[in-house]
């Protein structure tokens, strides 16, 4: 991988020469602007507004526009000699638990590669120290014209650098949440949890960019002189009139997509409420003993009924024998 920045990690008095490489890459499809009439490429030319002529790359520099509209020129040499220690150094300023970093602050990701054999030992030392501490390093560094905040963490056997936004670059949530006071009941929460359980987890490797694939299919079809693929029917949407019905339908749909039995209604597992949580062991024990006592009483009743049924055939047999003896006696008398 090609490095985009060379410098060193400042770890106390330890300096670790490193190279910065991109940890991610874009897979999006880019388009060119064309003239609709003949398909010609659209080109941009850079003109000087004072001389009204096109200028070359070597004639272009940087300038800051002041409030009154005047331009203050700033050269690359002046930027390279700014009095900041992070111009060519990733300066570690603290170590904190990873959960202290809000994902809202995360920017781009980079890998830090050890630069040369002498850097292998201190690089490995920092990596293993991060592993043992279960912490991440907070650092400052300068890249692409400005000083940035960063987070160093271990990814497999490498050290990764995540750019972080400065605290004043993250907006508050004011005006985002619903202004109206809304309450949800326990049954709605139970259905929401049932839907979450049904959807389950996912391996990110199984997910893919369907939009990019559709664009690739479109380009391939047009290049081959074929008709573009037809778009599927848009999913029905609109205002949710019955939240409970929508949740139940969502649970059934999720189960059907996974090939599970849906049944007549969604399976809902009640969340433990406060009353049951406060139940004492004695009360719980009484609740368990009551069904046992009822079962024992029912068992005795069943035993009596069985004994009564068993005695009935015996009585019938004795009556038959008595009738037989009477008949035999009559026969002898005759």
C-alpha positions in Angstrom: 0.0 0.0 0.0 1.2 3.5 -0.9 1.9 5.8 2.0 0.3 9.2 2.1 2.3 10.7 5.0 5.6 10.0 6.6 6.4 10.9 10.2 6.8 9.5 13.7 4.7 8.6 16.7 5.8 10.5 19.8 5.3 8.2 22.8 6.9 10.0 25.7 10.6 10.1 24.9 10.1 7.2 22.5 9.9 8.1 18.8 8.5 5.5 16.4 9.1 6.2 12.6 5.9 5.3 10.7 4.2 5.6 7.4 0.5 6.5 7.1 -1.6 4.4 4.6 -5.3 4.5 3.9 -7.2 1.7 5.7 -10.3 2.1 3.5 -11.1 2.6 -0.2 -14.1 3.8 -2.0 -16.0 1.4 -4.3 -18.5 3.9 -5.6 -19.0 4.4 -9.3 -18.0 7.9 -10.6 -19.6 9.6 -13.6 -18.2 12.2 -16.0 -20.2 15.2 -17.1 -21.0 15.2 -20.8 -22.7 17.4 -23.3 -26.2 15.9 -23.9 -26.3 16.9 -27.5 -23.2 15.0 -28.7 -21.8 13.2 -25.6 -18.7 15.3 -25.5 -16.8 15.6 -22.2 -17.3 18.7 -20.2 -13.9 20.3 -19.2 -13.2 23.1 -16.7 -10.6 25.7 -17.3 -9.1 27.9 -14.6 -9.1 31.6 -15.5 -7.7 34.6 -13.7 -10.5 37.1 -13.2 -8.2 40.1 -13.4 -6.3 39.1 -16.6 -9.2 37.2 -18.1 -7.0 34.4 -19.3 -6.5 30.7 -18.5 -3.6 30.0 -16.1 -1.5 26.9 -15.6 -1.1 24.8 -12.5 2.3 26.3 -11.7 0.7 29.8 -11.6 -1.9 28.8 -8.9 -1.3 29.4 -5.2 -3.4 29.7 -2.0 -5.0 32.7 -0.5 -7.4 33.5 2.4 -10.4 35.7 1.7 -10.7 38.3 4.5 -14.1 39.7 5.7 -13.7 42.7 3.4 -13.2 40.5 0.4 -9.4 41.1 0.1 -7.2 38.1 -0.5 -4.2 37.4 1.8 -1.7 35.1 0.0 -0.3 32.1 2.0 2.6 30.1 0.6 3.3 26.4 1.0 6.6 27.2 2.6 4.9 29.3 5.3 2.5 26.5 6.0 5.4 24.0 6.2 7.1 26.1 8.9 4.2 26.6 11.2 5.3 26.5 14.9 3.4 23.4 15.8 5.0 20.1 17.0 2.5 17.9 15.1 3.7 18.9 11.6 5.5 15.6 11.2 4.6 13.8 14.4 1.6 11.9 15.8 1.8 13.2 19.4 0.1 10.9 21.9 -1.4 13.0 24.7 -3.5 10.5 26.7 -4.8 6.9 27.0 -8.5 6.4 27.7 -11.0 3.4 27.6 -12.4 2.8 24.1 -16.0 3.4 25.2 -15.1 7.0 26.1 -15.0 7.8 22.4 -18.4 8.7 20.9 -18.7 7.3 17.4 -20.0 10.7 16.3 -16.4 11.9 16.5 -15.0 9.3 14.2 -13.6 10.3 10.8 -11.4 8.5 8.3 -9.3 5.4 9.2 -5.6 4.8 8.4 -3.0 2.1 9.2 0.3 3.0 10.7 3.1 1.0 9.3 6.6 0.8 10.9 9.1 2.6 8.8 12.3 0.5 8.6 13.8 -2.2 10.8 14.7 0.1 13.8 11.0 1.0 14.2 9.9 -2.6 14.7 10.8 -2.9 18.4 9.1 0.4 19.6 6.1 -0.2 17.3 5.6 -3.7 18.8 6.0 -2.2 22.3 3.3 0.3 21.8 1.0 -2.2 20.2 1.3 -4.7 23.1 0.9 -2.0 25.7 -2.4 -0.9 24.1 -3.5 -4.6 24.0 -2.7 -5.1 27.7 -4.3 -1.9 28.9 -7.5 -2.3 26.8 -7.2 1.4 26.1 -6.8 3.6 23.1 -4.4 6.4 22.6 -5.6 10.0 21.9 -3.1 11.9 19.7 -2.8 15.1 17.7 -1.3 15.2 14.2 -1.3 17.5 11.1 -2.5 16.2 7.8 -3.9 17.9 4.6 -3.5 21.4 5.8 -4.9 21.3 9.3 -4.1 19.8 12.8 -6.3 16.9 13.6 -7.3 14.8 16.6 -6.8 11.0 16.3 -7.3 7.7 18.1 -4.8 4.9 18.0 -6.0 1.3 18.5 -4.9 -2.2 17.7 -6.4 -4.0 14.7 -5.1 -7.6 14.5 -1.3 -7.1 14.6 -1.3 -3.5 13.3 -1.9 -0.1 14.8 -4.8 1.9 13.3 -5.3 5.6 13.4 -8.9 7.0 13.4 -9.4 10.7 12.7 -11.5 12.4 15.3 -13.6 15.5 15.0 -12.8 18.3 17.4 -15.5 18.7 20.1 -16.7 22.0 18.6 -17.2 20.3 15.3 -19.9 18.0 16.6 -23.4 19.5 16.7 -25.8 19.1 19.6 -29.1 17.2 19.3 -31.2 20.2 19.9 -34.3 20.3 17.7 -33.8 16.7 16.5 -35.9 14.7 18.9 -39.7 14.9 18.6 -41.0 17.9 20.4 -44.3 16.3 21.4 -44.3 14.2 24.5 -44.9 10.6 23.5 -45.2 7.5 25.7 -45.0 3.8 24.7 -46.6 1.0 26.7 -45.0 -2.3 27.7 -46.8 -4.3 25.0 -45.3 -2.0 22.3 -41.9 -2.4 23.8 -42.3 -6.2 24.0 -43.2 -6.3 20.3 -40.2 -4.1 19.4 -37.9 -6.5 21.3 -39.6 -9.4 19.6 -38.8 -7.8 16.2 -35.2 -7.2 17.3 -34.8 -10.8 18.4 -36.3 -12.0 15.1 -34.1 -9.9 12.9 -31.1 -11.2 15.0 -27.5 -10.4 14.2 -25.6 -10.1 10.9 -22.2 -10.7 9.6 -21.1 -7.5 7.9 -19.3 -9.6 5.2 -22.7 -10.8 4.1 -23.9 -7.2 3.3 -23.2 -5.6 -0.1 -23.9 -2.5 -2.0 -27.0 -3.2 -4.0 -27.1 0.3 -5.5 -23.6 -0.1 -7.0 -24.5 -3.5 -8.4 -27.6 -2.2 -10.0 -25.6 0.7 -11.6 -23.0 -1.8 -12.9 -25.8 -4.0 -14.4 -27.3 -0.8 -16.1 -23.9 0.1 -17.6 -23.2 -3.4 -18.7 -26.7 -3.7 -20.4 -26.3 -0.3 -22.2 -22.7 -1.2 -23.3 -24.1 -4.5 -24.8 -26.9 -2.7 -26.6 -29.6 -4.3 -24.4 -32.5 -2.8 -22.6 -31.8 -1.5 -19.1 -33.1 -3.7 -16.3 -36.6 -2.8 -15.1 -36.9 -1.2 -11.7 -38.8 -3.2 -9.0 -42.0 -1.9 -7.6 -41.3 0.6 -4.9 -42.0 -0.5 -1.4 -45.4 0.6 0.0 -45.1 3.2 2.8 -46.9 6.0 4.3 -48.2 7.1 7.7 -48.3 4.4 10.4 -51.9 4.3 11.6 -51.6 1.4 14.0 -48.2 0.9 15.6 -49.0 -2.4 17.2 -50.3 -3.9 13.9 -47.2 -2.6 12.1 -44.9 -4.2 14.7 -46.7 -7.5 14.5 -46.6 -7.5 10.7 -42.9 -6.7 10.8 -42.2 -9.6 13.1 -44.1 -12.0 10.8 -42.4 -10.7 7.8 -39.0 -11.1 9.4 -39.8 -14.7 10.4 -41.0 -15.5 6.9 -37.8 -14.1 5.4 -35.9 -16.5 7.6 -38.1 -19.5 6.8 -39.5 -19.7 10.4 -43.0 -20.6 11.4 -45.0 -17.4 11.8 -48.2 -18.7 13.6 -51.3 -16.7 14.1 -49.6 -13.9 16.1 -46.1 -12.7 16.8 -44.3 -14.4 19.7 -43.9 -11.8 22.5 -41.8 -12.3 25.6 -42.8 -10.1 28.4 -40.2 -8.0 30.0 -39.9 -8.3 33.8 -42.0 -5.6 35.5 -41.2 -3.8 38.7 -43.9 -5.6 40.7 -42.5 -9.1 40.0 -39.0 -7.8 40.6 -40.0 -6.7 44.1 -41.7 -10.0 44.9 -40.1 -11.6 48.1 -38.8 -15.1 48.1 -41.5 -16.1 50.6 -44.3 -14.9 48.3 -42.7 -16.7 45.4 -42.5 -19.9 47.5 -46.2 -19.6 48.5 -47.0 -19.2 44.8 -45.2 -22.3 43.9 -46.7 -24.4 46.8 -50.3 -23.5 46.0 -50.4 -25.4 42.6 -48.7 -28.4 44.4 -51.4 -28.5 47.1 -54.1 -28.3 44.5 -52.5 -31.1 42.5 -52.2 -33.4 45.6 -55.9 -32.8 46.5 -56.9 -33.5 42.9 -54.8 -36.7 43.0 -56.6 -38.0 46.1 -60.0 -37.3 44.5 -58.9 -39.2 41.4 -57.8 -42.2 43.5 -61.2 -42.4 45.2 -63.0 -42.4 41.9 -60.7 -45.1 40.6 -61.3 -47.2 43.7 -65.1 -46.8 43.3 -64.9 -47.8 39.7 -62.8 -50.8 40.6 -65.4 -52.0 43.2 -68.3 -51.9 40.8 -67.2 -54.9 38.6 -66.5 -56.9 41.7 -70.1 -56.3 43.0 -71.6 -57.3 39.6 -69.5 -60.5 39.6 -70.8 -61.5 43.1 -74.4 -60.8 42.0 -74.0 -63.1 39.0 -72.7 -65.9 41.2 -75.6 -65.6 43.6 -78.1 -65.7 40.7 -76.4 -68.8 39.4 -76.7 -70.7 42.7 -80.4 -69.8 43.0 -81.1 -71.2 39.5 -79.2 -74.5 40.3 -81.2 -74.9 43.5 -84.5 -74.6 41.6 -83.4 -77.2 39.1 -82.7 -79.8 41.8 -86.1 -79.1 43.5 -88.0 -79.7 40.3 
